[in-house]
Amino acid sequence: MLAVVQRVTLACCTVEGKIVGRIGKGFVVFLAVGKSDTLMDASWMAKKIVNLRVFEDEHDHMNLSLFQIGGEILIVPEFTLYGDCKN
């Protein structure tokens, strides 16, 4: 399982011109799930992402997690993260 996590203040995902997902402050997660990934892998990844301390506290230090700020997540499936570019 691979994830690219981007911190955002606002994000949306459109398909054929229609908004299919929209969030405020939080993370956009581009997620690739492999054949050998398990439910335990998904659980570990979810806990890791919501507990990343990359949001500012009252002293402008990156010290708060998504969970602590009550942020949102927009997950975008991105199988190309597993692409092999060796050839």
Stockholm file with secondary structure:
# STOCKHOLM 1.0

chainA/1-87         MLAVVQRVTLACCTVEGKIVGRIGKGFVVFLAVGKSDTLMDASWMAKKIVNLRVFEDEHDHMNLSLFQIGGEILIVPEFTLYGDCKN
#=GR chainA/1-87 SS CEEEEEEESSEEEEETTEEEEEESSEEEEEEECCTTCCHHHHHHHHHHHHTCEEEECTTSCEEEEHHHHTCEEEEEECGGGGCCCCC
#=GC SS_cons        CEEEEEEESSEEEEETTEEEEEESSEEEEEEECCTTCCHHHHHHHHHHHHTCEEEECTTSCEEEEHHHHTCEEEEEECGGGGCCCCC
//
